[in-house]
Every structure is written in structure tokens, then in C-alpha cells.
Amino acid sequence: VQLVESGGGLVQPGGSLRLSCAASGFTFSNYAMSWYRQAPGKERELVATTFSLGSSPYYVDSVKGRFTISRDNAKNTVYLQMNSLKPEDTAVYYCKVHNGMDYWGQGTQVTVSS
């Protein structure tokens, strides 16, 4: 299993970023995929999950209405569209799949600052 995140960067408050996570080594369409984030000095938290069977995605309350998780099963890729970014969204963002055990990507840094 391999997960590779991309798309992070520095953005001003109110701006947008789209993160991507390219997956390989498993049947992507069969698994829920999640985005987590970890800010300095804080625990890693679940941000959003997209399920394999078309159920409504899950979002942590702090990102509802601003972030959208989506997946392209043909490309084995999960996305996180982040709009109206706030300084408190600054963190390293990770994608994760549970395939017998948790597999994580290397993370991508998102910094929201003026």
C-alpha cells in the first residue's frame, strides 16, 4: 500500500487549496479514504472521510461548509478541496486507508498566513 499526498502550500486567509492523495497497492474503490491533519503541538485529528459505497461523507464540525472530500476511483485518487481557509487550518495533512491496518501517506504541509 502506498499513499502519496500533494497540493499543500502557503495560502492567505480566505484562500483555497486542493489536496490530492494518489493510492496504489490495493483495490481503491473498495475502501473508505480519510484525510487527517496534525497541527504543531496537537494530536492528529480526522478531517473528512469518503466511503466506498456512496454514503454521505463525514466532516469534522470545524470544516463543514468549507472543505469537500471527493474521490476518483478511475484514478485511485482522493481529493480535499479546502475553501475559506483560516489560520487554524494550518497543519500537516495526511491521507489514510484502513486495509487490515492503518496506512498513512507522508503528509503535505498547509500553511494559512498573511
ZALUM-843295 format. One record per residue: x, y, z of N, C-alpha, C in turn. Coordinates in steps of 0.2 Angstrom, whole numbers, plus 5000, padded with zeros to 4 digits. Layout:
<nodes>
XYZXYZXYZ;...
</nodes>
This chain:
<nodes>
500449945000500050005000500450065000;500350114996500650174995500250234994;500250284998499850344998500350404997;500250444992500650504991500250564990;500350614995499950674996500350724992;499950774989500250834986499750894986;499950954985499551004984499551054990;499951044995499951095000500351154998;500451205003500751265002500551315006;500851375005500651435009500051475005;499551495009499051525006498751585011;498551635009498251685013497551665016;497451695022496751685025496151695019;495651655019495151665014495351625007;495951605007496151575000495951495000;496151464995495951394993496551354991;496451294993496951244991496651174989;496851134985496651074984497151024985;497050974989497550924991497350864987;497850824985497750754982498150704985;497850644985498150584988498150524983;498650514980498750454975498850394978;498450344977498450274981498650224976;499050174979499150114975499250054980;499249994977499349934981498749904984;498149924982497549894985497049914980;496449884981495849904977495549964980;495750024977495550084980494750094980;494350074976493650084976493350044981;493649994984493349954990493449984997;493750044997493950065004493750145005;493550155011493550225013494150255014;494250315012494850355012494750415017;495250435021495150495025495750535025;495550605026496050655027496150675035;496750675037496850695044497350755044;497350795049497850845050498150845057;498750875057499150875064499450945064;499250985068499551055069500051045075;500551095075501151085080500851085087;501051035090500851035097500251005099;499850985093499250955094499150885092;498650845094498550775091498250775084;498450725081498150715074497450705074;497050745070496350745070496050725063;495450685064495150665057494750735055;494850745048494550805045493950785041;494050725037493550705032493650635030;493050605028493150535026492650525020;492850495015492350475009492350395009;491750375009491650305010491550265003;491650205003491750164997491050154993;490550154997489850134994489350194993;489650254993489250314991488950344997;489050325003488750355009488950425009;488550465013488750535013489450545017;489850585015490550595018490450625025;490950615029491050635036491450695036;491250755039491750805041491750825048;492350845050492350875057492050945057;491650955062491251015063491651085060;492251085062492651145061492751165053;492651115049492751125042492151115038;491551095041490951095037490751155033;490551145027490451205023491051245020;491651225022492251245019492651195015;492651135017493051085014492551035011;492851005005492450955002492950895000;492750835002493150775000492850744994;493250714990492950684984493450624982;493250584978493750534975493550514968;494150494965494050474958494350404958;493850354958494050284958494450264952;494350294946494750284940495450304940;495550354944496250374945496550354952;496250314956496450294963496650354967;496250404967496450474970495950494974;496050524980495650564984495850634985;495350674985495550744985495250784991;495550834993495250884998495250954996;494650974994494551044992494451084998;494951134999494851175005494751255003;494251275005494051345003493951385010;494051455009493951495015494451475021;495051465019495551445024495651495029;495751465035495851505041496551485044;496851535048497551515051497551455055;496951435058496951375062496851315058;496851325051496851265047497651245045;498051285048498751265047498951205050;499251155046499451085049499751045043;500050995045500250945040499550895039;499450895033498850855031499050785028;498750735031498850665029498250625026;498350585021497850535019497950475022;497450435024497450365027496950325024;497150255024496650205022496750145028;496250115029496250055034496149995030;496749955029496649895025497049845029;496649825034496949775039497349805044;497649865042497949905047497949975044;498150025048498150095045498750105041;498650135035499250155031499150235030;499750265030499750345030500250365025;500050425022500550455017501050495021;501450525018502050565021501850635023;501250655021500950715023501150775019;500750825019500850885015500750945019;501150995019501051055024500651105021;500151125025499751185023499851235028;499951295026500151355030499651405028;499251435032498751485031499051545035;499251595031499551655034499551715030;499551775033499551835028500251865029;
</nodes>
